[in-house]
Amino acid sequence: MSPLSRPERSPLTVHDFTRILRTRWKIICGVFVVAILGAVAYLLLTAPQYQASTRLFVSTTSDGTNTQTNDGGLFAQRRVLSYTQLLQGALLAQRTIDKLGLDMSAAELQREITATAPTDTVLIDVMVQDSSPTRARDIANTLSDEFVVMAAALETPDLGARPNAQVVVQQRAGVPEDPVSPKKARTLAIAGVVGLLLGVLAALVRDRLDGTIRRPETVETATGVGVIGEIPIQTGHRNGPPVAFGRDDTTVADAFRELRINLQSLEMSPGPRVVLVASPSAGEGRTTTAVNLALALAEADRSVVLVDADLRRPRVAACFDLPDQTGFGTVLAGATPLTDALQQTRFAGLTVLPAGELPANPTELLGTQAARTIFEELSGRFDYVVVDTPPMTVKDAALTASSAEGVLLVVRYGTSHRRALAIGVAALKRAGAPLVGAVAMVPAGKATAGASRRAAHGK
């Protein structure tokens, strides 16, 4: 098992279970609601069943002596077992149908009849379930009356002789007031419990099968460095810097200030800092991090140059409303001097080197000595060089990272995949790039507030 997979595939702990309940509550609630709606649909579509009951008493004839009375009782008990079968038979069902004029077959009526005999008694309980309470009563009473006649005929061997056993209706059926099924409260309760259990199970399975990164421990184990910044994700502001560093109450600005402090506390090589910002895949907040980290460093009275080394889909110039005709690409190609390509921004201390005209062969250009020379020259002019790169899915980022003094790897919880992160880290290691920390883009309000502690401990 690879180190990357251990945090997500380790045995489930109470902490993990609590986290899953907190983060996957929508799945749990969704399954629960579906279960309840299914139960409600079942109750609405299922016709209620009413049960009417009669009780029969079986007796035998005797001359009153104790011996014959005992023998008669045993004989009656044995008869009861046979009578329960006859009560549920097709012949009696058909006689009941004919008597009442019911529009059903004998087999259909048989499914509505149940006859049971309490142990060591000469009693028979006859239950009839039907969608009509009145019809259930009529069937139960008529069935019992017809059986009394049938039993008398069966137990009388000769015309005029005394029957061997006699059946009487000891208790007749009344009209049931409440249905016996479906039981609404019990059905809804069972559906709720089952829905809750299935929802939790679905959440557990979804979490185990989820290939995205959702915890700092996963990032730290995969990269070997700590998560030194957790940035709340904000939408909008696509055409400019998304952070207003002029307001001290900006939560996102404070997160980037904390990232700046954590970055400065790391033991990087002395002298100017060349910091490259990379990400495993596209759309994970790489450019946002590079832009606002540069702003945060400039806010601390540092001279900063932000380099757009993404020569495939550059975005830095658009963030600052700067022209992009000349820049890093044209300097690499030898078409523009570096000094002429640098552009001042409206933010004090921040200079931008846009991507410039996009070359046809960016990978070849980034792997030349000219690229390393540019970064060396920039590091001699500025306190910090912050470099935005393409995602690690292309080779450009690894080539550029070899010229940096430190690499920050940006991941986005719930979006970045563990496999992509592993591939990106491996590419950086092959390039000899010094990975110094990770930055996590997290949904607003869900930051763990542990980035500073992890950075302070050198995790």
C-alpha positions, 0 to 999 in steps of 0.5 A: 500500500502506498503512503498516499492511500494510507490515510484514506484506507486506514481502519475507520475510527470514531473521529473518521466516522464523525467526520463522515457524518459531518461532511456526507450529511447530504447523502444521509439525509437524501437516503432517509428522505427517499426511504420515508417517501417510499414508505408514504407511497406504499401507504398511499398505494396499498389498500387497507386490510380489515380483519374479522374473527370468529371462534369455534368450539369443538365438543364430542358426545359422551355418557358422562363417565370420567373415562369417556369424557377424557377420551372425548376431550382427546378426540376433540383435540385431534379433530381440531387439527383436521378442522383447521385444514378444512376451514382453509380448504377450497370446498368451504371457500366455494360454499361461502362464495356461493352463499354470499354471491362474492365476485372472487374465486375460491383460491382468492378467498382461501388467501384471506382465511386463516384458522389456528387452534390454541395449544391443548384446547378444543377452540378454533380461531378463524380470521378473515382479512379483506379490504372491506370491513363489512365483507370481512365480517360477513365472510367470517360469519358465513364461513363459520356457519357453513363449517358447522353444517359441514362438520355435522355432516362429516361427523354423523355416520348414519342418518339420525345417529348422534354425531361423533363431534359437534362444532358450535360458533362460540363467538361471532365476528363484528365489523372491524373499526381499524385496519390491521395493515398497513400499520402507518406508524410502524411502517414509517418508523421502520422506513426511517430506521432503515433509511438512516442506516442505509444513508450512513452506509452509503456515506461510508461507502462513498467516502471510502470510494472517493478519490478526492482529497479532503483532509490535510493528513492525506496531503501531508503523507503524500507530499512529505511536507506540511499544509502551511496554508488553508485558503477559504474558497470564494467565487467571483472576481474572475477579472481581478485579484479576488482578495482586498488586502486594503481591508483588515477584516477580509478573511481570505486576506488574513489566510494569505497573510498567514500563508506568507508568515508560514512561508517566511518561517520555513528554512529555505536557502538564504537570500532571494526567494524564488517560489513556484506555485504548482498544482496537480491538475487545473482548476485547483486555485493555483493562479489565485494562490500565486497572485494573492501570495505575491500581494501578501508579500508586497503588503509586507514591504517586500519587492515582489515580481509575479511571473506567469510561466503558464505559456499555455493558458496564462491568466495573471495579466488579466487579473491585473488588467495588464497588456500581455503582448510581451512577457516571459515567453517573448523574453525566452524567445529572445524577442524582448529584453527582460527589463522591457517585459516587466510591468508595474501594477497598481499595488506598491511593491508588486511587479508582473512579468506576464506570459507574453506571446505564447510560443509554439514549443513552451516545453522546449523553451522552459527547459533551456538555460535561458529560463534559469538565467531569467529567474536568476536575474529576477532573484537579483532584483527582487526580494521574492519571485513568485512563479505561476505555472501550468498544472502538473499534468504537463511537463512545463511545471516540473521543468520550471520548478527545477529553477525554483528555491521552493515549490508550493503545491496547491490542492483543493479539497473535494476536487483534487484527486489523490492519484493526480497528487501522487503523480505531481509529487513524483514529477517534482521529485524527478526534477529535483524541485524542493517541495517546501509546503502545501496550500489547501483551498477549502470551502469557506468556514471549513478550514481546520485552523491547524496550518500554523501549528503544522508549519510551526512543528515542521510537519 
